[in-house]
Amino acid sequence: MNVRTLMISIFLGSAFFRAAEAHFLTGNDLLKNCTSPDKDTAAFCTGIIVGYYEMLTFLQYDCGDDSKKTAGQIEDVVVKYLKEHPSDRSKPAASVSTIAISGGFKCLSRDEESFSDRWPKSNPQQ
């Protein structure tokens, strides 16, 4: 098993298979923060989402030309996904954000497999 496969496995395991905890950020939490009129809360949302995007690029996913994206555009993709997929909002924010970003920007790995194609089809939290 190479390092990249190990990192993806650890991420997927932690995103889907750990018990819910008080500090666990869900899609509902993220949407609430992103749509808050409070500037500090909205900035928190932007920072979290940009962090998820950065994680994808660290894992060697190509999401297109970064110089043509703004933090606001990346956030818009995630917020749109959360609004259009209310049944996914109870899932971990990292999971739904990564799926939204991957789909919105057509992120591909070196082997051209979509990131969202790697997620389990069932929801173990239900």
For each residue, the residues with C-beta under 8 A, 3 or more apart:
1: 5 6 9
2: 5 6
3: 6 7
4: 7 8 59 60
5: 1 2 8 9
6: 1 2 3 9 10
7: 3 4 10 11 59
8: 4 5 11 12 59 118
9: 1 5 6 12 13
10: 6 7 13 14
11: 7 8 14 15 55 59 94
12: 8 9 15 16 118 119 120
13: 9 10 16 17 18
14: 10 11 17 18
15: 11 12 18 92 94 95 98
16: 12 13 92 95 119 120 124 125
17: 13 14 124
18: 13 14 15 21
19:
20: 24 125
21: 18 24
22:
23:
24: 20 21 92
25: 29 30 48 92 93 94
26: 29 30 89 90 91 92 93
27: 30 31 82 88 89 90 91 92 93 96 97
28: 31 32 89 90
29: 25 26 32 33 93
30: 25 26 27 33 34 45 48 49 78 82 93 96 97
31: 27 28 34 35 79 82 83 89
32: 28 29 35 36
33: 29 30 36 41 42 44 45 48
34: 30 31 42 45 46 49 75 78 79 82
35: 31 32 79
36: 32 33 41 42 45
37: 42
38: 41 42
39: 42 43
40: 43 44
41: 33 36 38 44 45
42: 33 34 36 37 38 39 45 46
43: 39 40 46 47
44: 33 40 41 47 48
45: 30 33 34 36 41 42 48 49 75
46: 34 42 43 49 50 71 72 75
47: 43 44 50 51
48: 25 30 33 44 45 51 52 93 97
49: 30 34 45 46 52 53 71 74 75 78 97 101
50: 46 47 53 54 71 74 75
51: 47 48 54 55
52: 48 49 55 56 78 93 94 97 98 101
53: 49 50 56 57 63 74 101
54: 50 51 57 58
55: 11 51 52 58 59 94 98
56: 52 53 59 61 63 98 101 102 107 115
57: 53 54 60 61 63 66
58: 54 55
59: 4 7 8 11 55 56 109
60: 4 57 109 110
61: 56 57 102 107 108 109 115
62: 107 108 109 110
63: 53 56 57 66 69 101 102 105 106 107
64: 68 69 105 106 107
65: 68 69
66: 57 63 69
67:
68: 64 65
69: 63 64 65 66 73 74 105
70: 73 74
71: 46 49 50 74 75
72: 46 75 76
73: 69 70 76 77
74: 49 50 53 69 70 71 77 78 101 105
75: 34 45 46 49 50 71 72 78 79
76: 72 73 79 80
77: 73 74 80 81 100 101 104 105
78: 30 34 49 52 74 75 81 82 96 97 100 101 104
79: 31 34 35 75 76 82 83
80: 76 77 83 84 100 104
81: 77 78 84 85 88 96 99 100 103 104
82: 27 30 31 34 78 79 85 86 88 89 96 100
83: 31 79 80 86
84: 80 81
85: 81 82 88 89 96
86: 82 83 89
87: 90
88: 27 81 82 85 91 96 99
89: 26 27 28 31 82 85 86 96
90: 26 27 28 87 125
91: 26 27 88 95 96 123 125
92: 15 16 24 25 26 27 95 96
93: 25 26 27 29 30 48 52 96 97
94: 11 15 25 52 55 97 98
95: 15 16 91 92 98 99 119
96: 27 30 78 81 82 85 88 89 91 92 93 99 100
97: 27 30 48 49 52 78 93 94 100 101
98: 15 52 55 56 94 95 101 102 115 116
99: 81 88 95 96 102 103 115 116 119
100: 77 78 80 81 82 96 97 103 104
101: 49 52 53 56 63 74 77 78 97 98 104 105 107
102: 56 61 63 98 99 105 106 107 114 115 116
103: 81 99 100 106 114 116
104: 77 78 80 81 100 101
105: 63 64 69 74 77 101 102
106: 63 64 102 103 114
107: 56 61 62 63 64 101 102 114 115
108: 61 62 112 113 114 115
109: 59 60 61 62 112 113 115
110: 60 62
111:
112: 108 109
113: 108 109 117 118
114: 102 103 106 107 108 117 118
115: 56 61 98 99 102 107 108 109 118 119
116: 98 99 102 103 119
117: 113 114
118: 8 12 113 114 115
119: 12 16 95 99 115 116
120: 12 16 123 124
121:
122:
123: 91 120 126
124: 16 17 120
125: 16 20 90 91
126: 123
